[in-house]
Amino acid sequence: MSRTAGVIERHRDRLPFAPEDPVVTLGEGSTPLVLAERISELVGAEVHLKLEGLNPTGSFKDRGMTCAVSAAVREGAKAVICASTGNTAASAAAYAAKAGLRGVVIVPDGRIATGKLAQALMHGARVIALRGNFDKALELVRALADRHPIALVNSVNEFRVQGQKTASFEILDDLDGRIDALCIPVGNAGNITSYWKGFVEAGAAPRMLGFQAEGAAPLVHGHPIAEPETIASAIRIGNPARWEEAIDAMTASRGAIRAVSDPEILAAYRLLAASEGVFCEPASAAAVAGLLKYGADGAERVACVLTGHGLKDPDAALEQAGAVLPCEPQLRALERLVLE
């Protein structure tokens, strides 16, 4: 099989695609699972990081988008649409461009990270900034898709779940089938739903440990949050579309969905970059923040899903990083800064 084969080609026997179906792919999937030695020491368990930021557009969304857009092409769609806090917008725009379809993305006005906005625009999507939050944007695009022949590619699309479940197969393959718990950020809840689906289909049952930001934790509080707020923009969602499925995954796996604060998320974000060499976006760090805060709950082998690359949100990185040091063009001045 080609090294650039995407998730449909690699997992066609577990996906709803026939050999003759069109496939729109950018070579997504097959992302690394790396051992996090320092985090393992901190929590007293063997911790692995699933680096989903190494997908083609820099996030896990590509796994589901290849399936959603391929299905849209198969069904004769001429355009795709989504509501997004950023990563879905970038992915939908890229796969629409690859397929030769029109891409339209609706984002909350002023609430999308710079890197993600740049991607959507560069891929040629029509980007519309809605004066409202993500939940309102999703409500409107669902109504729009019901009235017009346009493919909705948010995580309410079942093909998205089908594609995203393939990450579970990869984790099981890399760990020889032995994993006790999965730590994962929870926003719209499509990803925790997808991972659990994949594990069940593969005959595995790790505990699903989902983590939401304190200011956007509807599943923790048991009711929608009208105005969700968190530094972790990718999970700034107050009414998850996959609410019931996420709760089912938690319950069936004997897992939990808990909240972490923005300072805890940012601390994990810095720790991953400085101690493990992994630069992820803030929302991704919620998985590790939760593991550090609540512990491994007796799990001996844990995988943490890092959903997006750190370059997705450069502004957040610059706010957290150290300062750039100015230097005169002289050897002694350079020596002082390098060696002190």
Residue frames as qw, qx, qy, qz and C-alpha x, y, z in Angstrom:
[[0.000, 0.888, 0.460, 0.000, 0.00, 0.00, 0.00],
 [0.354, 0.657, -0.036, 0.665, 1.24, 3.50, -0.83],
 [0.408, -0.202, -0.488, 0.745, 2.86, 5.42, 2.04],
 [0.119, 0.004, 0.027, -0.992, 0.56, 8.33, 1.15],
 [0.316, -0.401, -0.791, -0.336, -2.63, 6.29, 1.28],
 [0.308, -0.368, 0.209, -0.852, -5.37, 8.01, 3.27],
 [0.398, -0.105, 0.751, -0.516, -7.76, 6.54, 5.80],
 [0.807, 0.281, 0.078, -0.513, -10.31, 5.33, 3.24],
 [0.683, 0.457, -0.563, -0.091, -7.76, 3.27, 1.33],
 [0.130, 0.371, -0.836, 0.383, -6.16, 1.94, 4.50],
 [0.248, 0.081, 0.801, -0.539, -9.42, 1.07, 6.28],
 [0.447, 0.039, -0.436, -0.780, -11.91, 0.57, 3.45],
 [0.448, -0.174, -0.874, -0.078, -13.05, -2.77, 4.93],
 [0.242, -0.445, -0.675, 0.536, -14.26, -0.85, 8.01],
 [0.098, 0.385, 0.053, -0.916, -15.71, 2.16, 6.20],
 [0.561, 0.545, 0.570, -0.251, -18.87, 2.63, 4.07],
 [0.295, 0.726, -0.356, -0.509, -17.03, 2.99, 0.75],
 [0.922, 0.247, 0.298, 0.032, -16.97, 0.57, -2.17],
 [0.642, -0.196, 0.388, 0.632, -13.84, 0.10, -4.32],
 [0.356, 0.489, 0.488, 0.629, -15.37, 2.08, -7.19],
 [0.159, -0.918, -0.345, 0.113, -16.40, 5.08, -5.04],
 [0.355, 0.758, -0.149, 0.525, -14.58, 8.41, -5.52],
 [0.697, -0.502, -0.266, 0.437, -11.99, 9.18, -2.86],
 [0.145, 0.887, -0.096, 0.427, -10.94, 12.71, -1.99],
 [0.825, -0.464, -0.113, 0.303, -7.74, 12.40, 0.03],
 [0.153, 0.908, -0.332, 0.207, -4.70, 14.40, 1.08],
 [0.633, 0.261, -0.660, 0.311, -2.94, 11.39, 2.61],
 [0.440, -0.597, 0.277, -0.611, -4.49, 11.87, 6.07],
 [0.936, -0.311, -0.010, -0.167, -4.12, 9.48, 8.98],
 [0.885, 0.103, -0.240, 0.386, -1.22, 7.26, 10.09],
 [0.056, -0.867, 0.239, -0.433, -0.12, 9.89, 12.61],
 [0.435, 0.301, -0.736, 0.424, 2.60, 9.12, 15.17],
 [0.722, -0.645, -0.173, -0.183, 1.98, 7.81, 18.66],
 [0.441, 0.524, -0.508, 0.521, 4.93, 8.86, 20.80],
 [0.661, -0.441, -0.520, 0.314, 5.90, 7.96, 24.34],
 [0.080, -0.844, 0.090, -0.524, 5.85, 10.97, 26.69],
 [0.654, 0.014, -0.612, 0.445, 8.57, 10.07, 29.19],
 [0.091, 0.167, -0.419, 0.888, 8.31, 13.11, 31.45],
 [0.593, -0.234, -0.048, -0.769, 4.53, 13.13, 31.64],
 [0.812, -0.105, -0.569, -0.077, 4.64, 9.39, 32.32],
 [0.446, 0.056, -0.614, 0.649, 6.89, 10.08, 35.31],
 [0.197, -0.208, 0.224, -0.931, 4.56, 12.79, 36.60],
 [0.722, -0.143, -0.059, -0.674, 1.42, 10.64, 36.53],
 [0.433, -0.305, 0.826, -0.191, 2.93, 7.22, 37.27],
 [0.787, 0.361, 0.479, -0.144, 1.66, 5.58, 34.09],
 [0.445, -0.043, 0.599, 0.664, 2.91, 4.89, 30.58],
 [0.312, 0.758, 0.285, -0.497, 1.60, 7.86, 28.60],
 [0.459, 0.140, 0.594, 0.646, 1.56, 8.10, 24.81],
 [0.192, 0.596, 0.082, -0.776, 0.66, 11.13, 22.68],
 [0.544, 0.468, 0.643, 0.267, -1.37, 10.73, 19.48],
 [0.169, -0.436, 0.145, 0.872, -0.11, 13.58, 17.30],
 [0.423, 0.634, 0.644, 0.059, -3.16, 14.43, 15.21],
 [0.060, 0.885, -0.059, -0.459, -1.67, 17.82, 14.42],
 [0.236, -0.413, 0.704, 0.527, 0.43, 16.01, 11.81],
 [0.530, 0.540, 0.653, 0.040, -2.55, 15.44, 9.54],
 [0.474, 0.403, 0.366, 0.692, -2.45, 17.42, 6.26],
 [0.042, -0.769, -0.173, -0.613, -4.27, 20.54, 7.49],
 [0.139, 0.404, -0.555, 0.714, -2.89, 20.24, 11.01],
 [0.496, -0.193, 0.493, -0.688, -5.79, 18.63, 12.89],
 [0.328, 0.060, 0.937, -0.106, -7.76, 15.43, 13.43],
 [0.544, 0.509, 0.253, -0.617, -10.62, 16.84, 11.35],
 [0.323, 0.492, -0.633, -0.503, -8.98, 15.55, 8.16],
 [0.126, -0.028, 0.991, -0.026, -9.83, 11.95, 9.05],
 [0.348, 0.521, 0.697, -0.350, -13.54, 12.68, 8.99],
 [0.306, 0.693, -0.075, -0.648, -13.38, 15.25, 6.21],
 [0.061, 0.306, -0.824, -0.473, -11.94, 12.84, 3.65],
 [0.112, 0.296, 0.949, -0.015, -14.98, 10.63, 4.25],
 [0.226, 0.675, 0.463, -0.528, -17.55, 13.44, 4.36],
 [0.241, 0.655, -0.291, -0.655, -16.30, 15.12, 1.18],
 [0.003, -0.153, 0.919, 0.363, -15.83, 11.82, -0.66],
 [0.186, 0.451, 0.856, -0.169, -19.43, 10.94, 0.18],
 [0.239, 0.715, 0.177, -0.633, -20.56, 14.39, -0.97],
 [0.154, 0.467, -0.626, -0.605, -18.85, 13.85, -4.33],
 [0.072, 0.092, 0.984, 0.132, -20.40, 10.39, -4.60],
 [0.173, 0.607, 0.713, -0.305, -23.83, 11.92, -3.99],
 [0.354, 0.597, 0.455, 0.557, -23.34, 14.64, -6.60],
 [0.242, -0.866, -0.245, 0.363, -22.94, 17.65, -4.31],
 [0.503, 0.680, 0.067, 0.529, -21.50, 20.82, -5.81],
 [0.015, -0.688, 0.310, -0.656, -20.75, 22.57, -2.53],
 [0.627, -0.323, -0.639, 0.307, -19.99, 21.84, 1.12],
 [0.185, -0.735, 0.077, -0.648, -20.70, 23.98, 4.17],
 [0.643, -0.288, -0.609, 0.365, -19.78, 23.92, 7.85],
 [0.318, -0.904, 0.063, -0.279, -19.90, 25.97, 11.02],
 [0.830, 0.088, -0.330, 0.442, -16.56, 26.05, 12.76],
 [0.444, -0.870, 0.064, 0.203, -14.37, 27.40, 15.53],
 [0.012, 0.821, -0.490, -0.294, -11.49, 26.93, 13.08],
 [0.325, -0.322, 0.862, 0.217, -10.18, 23.42, 12.47],
 [0.551, 0.441, 0.707, -0.034, -13.27, 22.17, 10.65],
 [0.353, 0.881, 0.034, -0.314, -13.19, 25.31, 8.50],
 [0.042, -0.694, 0.642, 0.323, -9.58, 24.71, 7.49],
 [0.394, -0.073, 0.907, 0.126, -10.15, 21.04, 6.76],
 [0.522, 0.610, 0.572, -0.169, -13.43, 21.51, 4.89],
 [0.281, 0.872, -0.162, -0.367, -11.88, 24.26, 2.76],
 [0.132, -0.543, 0.773, 0.301, -8.87, 22.10, 1.85],
 [0.402, 0.115, 0.905, 0.079, -10.87, 19.00, 0.94],
 [0.470, 0.746, 0.371, -0.291, -13.43, 21.04, -0.98],
 [0.171, 0.803, -0.411, -0.395, -10.56, 22.55, -2.98],
 [0.252, -0.302, 0.894, 0.213, -9.10, 19.10, -3.63],
 [0.425, 0.370, 0.825, -0.050, -12.51, 17.85, -4.81],
 [0.081, 0.178, 0.472, 0.859, -13.23, 20.88, -6.98],
 [0.211, -0.700, -0.678, -0.071, -16.25, 21.79, -4.88],
 [0.067, -0.695, 0.048, -0.715, -17.31, 25.17, -3.56],
 [0.520, -0.263, -0.664, 0.468, -16.51, 25.52, 0.14],
 [0.232, -0.705, -0.068, -0.667, -18.40, 27.76, 2.54],
 [0.527, -0.202, -0.667, 0.486, -17.49, 28.12, 6.20],
 [0.320, -0.804, -0.171, -0.471, -19.33, 30.02, 8.92],
 [0.567, -0.006, -0.538, 0.624, -17.18, 31.14, 11.85],
 [0.321, -0.828, -0.391, 0.242, -17.96, 33.14, 15.01],
 [0.293, 0.868, -0.018, 0.400, -16.95, 36.73, 14.32],
 [0.022, -0.795, 0.448, -0.409, -13.57, 37.49, 15.89],
 [0.731, -0.433, 0.451, -0.274, -13.44, 34.09, 17.59],
 [0.961, 0.258, 0.018, 0.098, -11.25, 32.05, 15.25],
 [0.617, -0.547, 0.309, 0.474, -7.51, 31.53, 15.64],
 [0.203, 0.774, -0.321, -0.507, -5.36, 33.28, 13.04],
 [0.153, -0.325, 0.875, 0.325, -3.75, 30.15, 11.62],
 [0.368, 0.352, 0.859, -0.049, -7.09, 28.47, 11.00],
 [0.353, 0.804, 0.232, -0.419, -8.62, 31.54, 9.36],
 [0.063, 0.671, -0.550, -0.494, -5.61, 31.86, 7.07],
 [0.273, -0.056, 0.936, 0.216, -5.98, 28.25, 5.97],
 [0.402, 0.580, 0.684, -0.185, -9.67, 28.55, 5.11],
 [0.273, 0.852, -0.019, -0.445, -9.08, 31.73, 3.11],
 [0.052, -0.573, 0.698, 0.428, -6.06, 30.37, 1.25],
 [0.323, 0.105, 0.930, 0.142, -7.95, 27.26, 0.21],
 [0.116, -0.120, -0.516, -0.840, -10.49, 29.51, -1.49],
 [0.140, -0.531, -0.827, 0.116, -13.47, 28.98, 0.79],
 [0.168, -0.644, -0.172, -0.727, -16.08, 31.67, 1.23],
 [0.387, -0.192, -0.678, 0.594, -15.64, 32.60, 4.89],
 [0.289, -0.674, -0.303, -0.608, -18.59, 34.24, 6.63],
 [0.214, 0.072, -0.644, 0.731, -18.14, 35.75, 10.09],
 [0.398, -0.607, -0.611, -0.314, -21.38, 35.33, 12.03],
 [0.134, -0.490, 0.353, -0.786, -22.22, 37.76, 14.82],
 [0.852, -0.345, 0.046, -0.390, -22.88, 34.94, 17.23],
 [0.411, -0.532, 0.740, -0.027, -21.15, 31.92, 18.77],
 [0.078, 0.222, -0.920, -0.314, -20.45, 28.47, 17.33],
 [0.246, 0.297, 0.887, -0.253, -23.69, 26.96, 18.58],
 [0.415, 0.671, 0.234, -0.569, -25.76, 29.57, 16.74],
 [0.233, 0.558, -0.603, -0.521, -23.64, 29.08, 13.62],
 [0.060, -0.046, 0.990, 0.117, -24.25, 25.33, 13.65],
 [0.351, 0.492, 0.669, -0.432, -27.97, 25.83, 14.17],
 [0.393, 0.703, -0.049, -0.591, -28.13, 28.09, 11.10],
 [0.193, 0.452, -0.760, -0.424, -26.03, 25.94, 8.77],
 [0.219, 0.133, 0.964, -0.075, -28.11, 22.88, 9.64],
 [0.413, 0.636, 0.456, -0.467, -31.24, 24.80, 8.68],
 [0.286, 0.685, -0.374, -0.556, -29.57, 26.03, 5.49],
 [0.003, 0.268, -0.928, -0.259, -28.50, 22.52, 4.48],
 [0.347, 0.346, 0.835, -0.251, -32.06, 21.28, 5.02],
 [0.407, 0.739, 0.261, -0.469, -33.36, 23.89, 2.55],
 [0.426, 0.777, -0.357, -0.297, -30.70, 23.68, -0.18],
 [0.980, 0.162, -0.061, 0.097, -28.72, 20.95, -2.01],
 [0.211, 0.759, -0.512, 0.344, -25.48, 21.56, -0.14],
 [0.812, -0.120, -0.544, 0.174, -23.53, 18.99, 1.88],
 [0.428, -0.819, 0.217, -0.313, -23.17, 19.74, 5.60],
 [0.761, 0.271, -0.523, 0.273, -19.77, 18.44, 6.75],
 [0.319, -0.618, 0.469, -0.544, -19.87, 19.18, 10.49],
 [0.005, 0.226, -0.951, 0.211, -19.54, 16.30, 12.94],
 [0.656, 0.194, 0.440, -0.581, -23.31, 15.73, 12.76],
 [0.695, 0.466, -0.427, -0.343, -22.44, 14.14, 9.40],
 [0.930, -0.259, 0.248, -0.085, -22.09, 10.40, 10.06],
 [0.832, 0.446, -0.135, 0.301, -19.22, 10.09, 7.58],
 [0.028, 0.788, -0.426, 0.444, -17.17, 12.35, 9.84],
 [0.716, -0.467, 0.436, -0.280, -17.54, 9.85, 12.69],
 [0.975, 0.197, 0.088, 0.052, -16.66, 7.00, 10.35],
 [0.593, 0.649, -0.273, 0.390, -13.40, 8.63, 9.34],
 [0.156, -0.734, 0.448, -0.486, -12.38, 9.78, 12.79],
 [0.902, -0.334, 0.197, -0.191, -12.85, 6.32, 14.30],
 [0.861, 0.389, -0.249, 0.212, -9.79, 5.15, 12.34],
 [0.052, 0.717, -0.519, 0.463, -7.49, 6.79, 14.90],
 [0.763, -0.393, 0.389, -0.333, -8.62, 4.13, 17.39],
 [0.974, 0.218, 0.003, 0.061, -7.45, 1.38, 15.05],
 [0.504, 0.667, -0.368, 0.408, -4.04, 3.03, 14.74],
 [0.329, -0.653, 0.498, -0.467, -3.62, 3.36, 18.51],
 [0.916, -0.177, 0.296, -0.206, -4.51, -0.29, 19.02],
 [0.871, 0.428, -0.135, 0.201, -2.08, -1.35, 16.30],
 [0.276, 0.716, -0.430, 0.476, 0.75, 0.73, 17.79],
 [0.367, -0.508, 0.582, -0.519, 0.13, -0.53, 21.34],
 [0.254, 0.087, -0.961, -0.071, -0.51, -4.17, 20.38],
 [0.487, -0.458, -0.627, -0.399, -4.11, -3.80, 21.51],
 [0.543, -0.457, -0.568, 0.417, -3.28, -2.89, 25.11],
 [0.034, 0.380, -0.074, 0.922, -4.59, 0.48, 26.26],
 [0.214, -0.393, -0.788, 0.423, -6.32, 1.16, 29.56],
 [0.046, 0.796, 0.404, -0.449, -7.53, 4.74, 29.09],
 [0.401, 0.451, 0.350, 0.716, -7.85, 7.43, 26.44],
 [0.138, -0.645, -0.285, 0.695, -7.66, 11.12, 27.39],
 [0.299, 0.412, 0.559, 0.654, -9.31, 13.43, 24.88],
 [0.091, 0.160, 0.142, -0.973, -10.49, 17.06, 24.66],
 [0.144, 0.543, 0.825, 0.056, -14.26, 17.45, 24.30],
 [0.100, 0.183, -0.060, -0.976, -15.91, 20.30, 22.42],
 [0.625, 0.109, -0.238, -0.735, -18.66, 19.32, 20.00],
 [0.671, -0.217, 0.649, -0.284, -18.13, 15.72, 21.21],
 [0.829, 0.453, -0.191, -0.266, -17.75, 14.19, 17.74],
 [0.389, 0.574, -0.710, 0.124, -14.23, 12.93, 18.42],
 [0.320, -0.265, 0.807, -0.420, -14.89, 11.11, 21.69],
 [0.810, 0.253, 0.271, -0.453, -17.90, 9.55, 19.97],
 [0.711, 0.572, -0.381, -0.152, -15.73, 8.45, 17.05],
 [0.119, 0.514, -0.817, 0.233, -12.91, 7.00, 19.14],
 [0.545, -0.099, 0.700, -0.451, -15.33, 4.96, 21.22],
 [0.835, 0.401, 0.044, -0.374, -17.03, 3.68, 18.06],
 [0.545, 0.598, -0.588, -0.005, -13.65, 2.57, 16.70],
 [0.132, -0.395, 0.837, -0.356, -12.64, 0.86, 19.92],
 [0.717, 0.076, 0.504, -0.476, -15.94, -1.01, 20.16],
 [0.809, 0.497, -0.165, -0.268, -15.69, -2.17, 16.55],
 [0.450, 0.559, -0.679, 0.156, -12.17, -3.42, 17.27],
 [0.816, -0.308, -0.489, 0.009, -13.25, -5.26, 20.42],
 [0.434, 0.095, -0.460, 0.769, -11.47, -2.90, 22.83],
 [0.352, -0.802, -0.426, -0.227, -12.83, -0.95, 25.79],
 [0.427, 0.063, -0.362, 0.826, -10.41, 1.58, 27.30],
 [0.128, -0.728, -0.503, 0.448, -11.83, 4.09, 29.73],
 [0.292, 0.635, 0.297, 0.650, -12.82, 7.26, 27.88],
 [0.371, -0.602, -0.316, 0.633, -11.64, 10.26, 29.87],
 [0.288, 0.692, 0.349, 0.563, -12.94, 13.45, 28.28],
 [0.367, -0.450, -0.274, 0.766, -11.92, 16.95, 29.34],
 [0.160, 0.824, 0.387, 0.382, -13.69, 20.26, 28.78],
 [0.242, 0.294, -0.242, 0.893, -12.56, 23.77, 29.64],
 [0.092, -0.384, -0.697, 0.599, -14.21, 25.10, 32.80],
 [0.221, 0.413, 0.085, -0.879, -15.81, 27.99, 30.93],
 [0.605, 0.272, -0.430, -0.613, -17.21, 25.67, 28.26],
 [0.033, 0.153, -0.975, 0.160, -18.17, 22.52, 30.12],
 [0.650, -0.098, -0.096, -0.747, -21.82, 21.73, 29.37],
 [0.777, -0.022, -0.618, -0.117, -21.34, 17.97, 29.70],
 [0.348, 0.063, -0.695, 0.626, -19.79, 18.43, 33.13],
 [0.217, 0.011, 0.367, -0.904, -22.55, 20.74, 34.36],
 [0.219, 0.343, 0.911, -0.073, -25.36, 18.83, 32.67],
 [0.302, 0.821, 0.430, -0.226, -26.83, 21.76, 30.74],
 [0.565, 0.590, 0.186, 0.545, -25.92, 23.96, 27.75],
 [0.385, -0.509, -0.103, 0.763, -23.70, 26.99, 28.34],
 [0.361, 0.867, 0.331, -0.091, -25.16, 30.06, 26.64],
 [0.262, 0.924, -0.264, 0.082, -21.88, 31.98, 26.38],
 [0.932, -0.185, 0.006, 0.310, -18.97, 29.53, 26.55],
 [0.122, 0.939, -0.298, 0.122, -15.56, 31.07, 27.19],
 [0.847, -0.369, 0.261, 0.280, -12.04, 29.62, 27.19],
 [0.060, -0.727, 0.519, 0.446, -8.59, 30.27, 25.78],
 [0.349, -0.072, 0.894, 0.271, -8.94, 26.88, 24.05],
 [0.428, 0.332, -0.125, -0.831, -10.97, 28.12, 21.08],
 [0.368, 0.117, -0.833, -0.397, -11.37, 24.69, 19.45],
 [0.301, -0.341, -0.882, 0.123, -13.49, 23.48, 22.40],
 [0.117, 0.151, 0.290, -0.938, -15.33, 26.76, 23.04],
 [0.391, -0.212, -0.683, -0.579, -18.71, 25.11, 22.51],
 [0.324, -0.174, 0.506, -0.780, -21.70, 25.37, 24.80],
 [0.788, 0.142, 0.335, -0.496, -24.10, 22.79, 23.36],
 [0.177, -0.360, 0.849, 0.344, -22.31, 19.79, 21.82],
 [0.650, 0.221, -0.373, -0.624, -23.97, 18.22, 18.78],
 [0.681, 0.070, -0.728, -0.039, -22.94, 14.73, 19.95],
 [0.373, -0.506, 0.445, -0.638, -24.01, 15.23, 23.58],
 [0.897, -0.171, 0.175, -0.367, -25.85, 11.93, 24.04],
 [0.895, 0.315, -0.287, 0.131, -23.23, 9.86, 22.21],
 [0.249, 0.585, -0.552, 0.539, -20.46, 11.34, 24.36],
 [0.559, -0.406, 0.452, -0.564, -22.32, 10.47, 27.55],
 [0.978, 0.064, -0.020, -0.195, -22.93, 6.97, 26.20],
 [0.687, 0.477, -0.450, 0.314, -19.21, 6.56, 25.50],
 [0.083, -0.551, 0.565, -0.608, -18.32, 7.73, 28.99],
 [0.753, -0.259, 0.324, -0.511, -20.88, 5.47, 30.64],
 [0.968, 0.191, -0.123, -0.108, -20.21, 2.35, 28.59],
 [0.653, 0.459, -0.457, 0.394, -16.45, 2.63, 29.10],
 [0.663, -0.620, -0.316, 0.276, -16.70, 3.42, 32.83],
 [0.492, 0.277, -0.025, 0.825, -14.99, 6.71, 32.04],
 [0.194, -0.728, -0.389, 0.530, -15.55, 10.33, 32.99],
 [0.322, 0.664, 0.216, 0.639, -15.93, 13.82, 31.56],
 [0.487, -0.641, -0.293, 0.516, -14.33, 16.48, 33.71],
 [0.208, 0.960, 0.079, 0.172, -13.34, 20.13, 33.59],
 [0.679, -0.168, -0.054, 0.712, -9.93, 21.80, 33.57],
 [0.040, -0.895, -0.148, 0.419, -9.21, 25.50, 33.98],
 [0.542, 0.825, -0.081, 0.135, -7.57, 27.72, 31.40],
 [0.151, -0.813, 0.555, -0.088, -4.41, 28.09, 33.57],
 [0.731, -0.217, 0.647, -0.002, -4.20, 24.28, 33.79],
 [0.786, 0.555, 0.262, 0.076, -4.62, 23.98, 30.02],
 [0.321, 0.901, -0.258, 0.135, -1.89, 26.57, 29.40],
 [0.444, -0.650, 0.614, -0.050, 0.46, 24.90, 31.89],
 [0.815, 0.067, 0.570, 0.079, 0.07, 21.58, 30.05],
 [0.600, 0.792, 0.090, 0.063, 0.48, 23.41, 26.73],
 [0.050, 0.881, -0.461, 0.091, 3.84, 24.82, 27.84],
 [0.636, -0.415, 0.649, -0.045, 4.94, 21.53, 29.42],
 [0.858, 0.341, 0.381, 0.050, 4.29, 19.56, 26.22],
 [0.519, 0.834, -0.108, 0.156, 6.31, 21.97, 24.15],
 [0.050, -0.836, 0.503, -0.215, 9.22, 22.47, 26.56],
 [0.516, -0.431, 0.718, -0.179, 9.51, 18.94, 27.99],
 [0.752, 0.175, 0.636, -0.003, 8.22, 16.59, 25.29],
 [0.181, -0.257, 0.566, 0.762, 9.04, 18.59, 22.16],
 [0.122, 0.490, 0.814, 0.286, 5.39, 18.57, 21.08],
 [0.084, 0.164, 0.052, -0.981, 3.77, 21.84, 20.02],
 [0.007, 0.496, 0.848, 0.185, -0.01, 21.51, 20.06],
 [0.171, -0.533, -0.173, -0.810, -2.81, 24.04, 20.12],
 [0.239, -0.296, 0.559, -0.736, -4.27, 24.95, 23.55],
 [0.818, -0.079, 0.009, -0.569, -7.41, 22.82, 23.16],
 [0.801, 0.215, -0.558, 0.031, -5.27, 19.75, 22.54],
 [0.231, 0.347, -0.686, 0.597, -3.46, 20.31, 25.82],
 [0.636, -0.340, 0.152, -0.676, -6.75, 19.88, 27.69],
 [0.927, -0.024, -0.359, -0.105, -6.28, 16.10, 27.44],
 [0.619, 0.186, -0.527, 0.552, -2.91, 16.27, 29.19],
 [0.171, -0.416, 0.314, -0.836, -4.10, 18.93, 31.63],
 [0.804, -0.295, -0.071, -0.512, -6.88, 16.59, 32.70],
 [0.886, 0.029, -0.428, 0.176, -4.51, 13.67, 33.11],
 [0.367, 0.308, -0.477, 0.736, -2.15, 15.77, 35.23],
 [0.365, -0.391, 0.205, -0.819, -5.00, 17.14, 37.35],
 [0.832, -0.212, 0.080, -0.506, -7.00, 13.98, 37.99],
 [0.390, -0.419, 0.820, 0.008, -4.38, 11.27, 37.53],
 [0.301, 0.212, -0.817, -0.443, -4.55, 8.05, 35.55],
 [0.763, -0.143, 0.137, -0.615, -7.31, 6.52, 37.72],
 [0.766, -0.224, 0.599, -0.069, -5.38, 3.26, 37.99],
 [0.813, 0.581, 0.000, -0.037, -4.69, 2.99, 34.25],
 [0.710, -0.404, 0.361, 0.450, -1.21, 1.66, 33.46],
 [0.380, 0.040, 0.537, 0.752, -1.13, 2.58, 29.77],
 [0.202, 0.775, 0.389, -0.456, -2.76, 5.81, 28.58],
 [0.410, 0.299, 0.437, 0.743, -3.04, 7.57, 25.23],
 [0.037, 0.685, 0.266, -0.677, -3.68, 11.31, 25.05],
 [0.493, 0.596, 0.502, 0.387, -5.15, 12.70, 21.84],
 [0.175, -0.531, 0.051, 0.827, -3.50, 15.97, 20.78],
 [0.525, 0.622, 0.575, -0.092, -6.04, 17.16, 18.25],
 [0.446, 0.872, 0.124, 0.158, -4.29, 20.06, 16.51],
 [0.686, 0.186, -0.115, 0.694, -0.88, 21.58, 15.79],
 [0.339, -0.617, -0.279, 0.653, 0.37, 24.57, 17.74],
 [0.179, -0.077, 0.334, 0.922, 0.78, 26.69, 14.61],
 [0.063, -0.621, -0.720, -0.302, -3.01, 26.76, 14.39],
 [0.289, -0.918, -0.264, -0.067, -3.00, 29.47, 17.06],
 [0.615, 0.295, -0.222, 0.697, 0.27, 31.44, 16.86],
 [0.176, -0.700, 0.081, -0.687, -1.11, 34.31, 18.93],
 [0.820, -0.543, -0.026, -0.181, -1.67, 32.02, 21.91],
 [0.888, 0.013, -0.132, 0.440, 1.86, 30.67, 21.55],
 [0.365, 0.520, -0.141, 0.759, 3.47, 34.09, 21.47],
 [0.440, -0.709, 0.044, -0.549, 1.58, 35.13, 24.59],
 [0.900, -0.430, 0.038, -0.051, 2.94, 32.10, 26.46],
 [0.858, 0.230, -0.113, 0.446, 6.48, 31.95, 25.11],
 [0.524, -0.561, -0.029, 0.640, 9.60, 33.68, 26.31],
 [0.216, 0.914, -0.026, -0.343, 10.84, 36.92, 24.79],
 [0.783, 0.487, 0.015, 0.387, 13.14, 37.24, 21.79],
 [0.554, -0.657, 0.035, 0.510, 16.55, 38.54, 22.93],
 [0.436, 0.896, -0.068, 0.055, 18.04, 41.45, 20.97],
 [0.781, -0.350, 0.216, 0.470, 21.78, 41.37, 20.28],
 [0.135, 0.866, -0.306, -0.372, 24.38, 43.71, 18.82],
 [0.893, 0.429, -0.132, 0.025, 26.36, 42.26, 15.85],
 [0.059, 0.733, -0.629, 0.252, 29.44, 41.55, 17.99],
 [0.666, 0.070, -0.740, 0.067, 30.94, 38.21, 19.07],
 [0.149, 0.076, -0.708, 0.687, 31.29, 39.16, 22.75],
 [0.500, -0.022, 0.177, -0.847, 27.68, 40.31, 22.91],
 [0.793, 0.061, -0.453, -0.403, 26.56, 37.05, 21.30],
 [0.488, 0.133, -0.797, 0.329, 28.72, 35.01, 23.69],
 [0.163, -0.107, 0.556, -0.808, 27.12, 36.66, 26.71],
 [0.686, 0.037, 0.028, -0.727, 23.63, 35.82, 25.52],
 [0.795, 0.162, -0.548, -0.203, 24.45, 32.26, 24.43],
 [0.580, 0.147, -0.713, 0.365, 26.65, 31.21, 27.36],
 [0.179, -0.336, 0.462, -0.801, 25.20, 33.02, 30.35]]
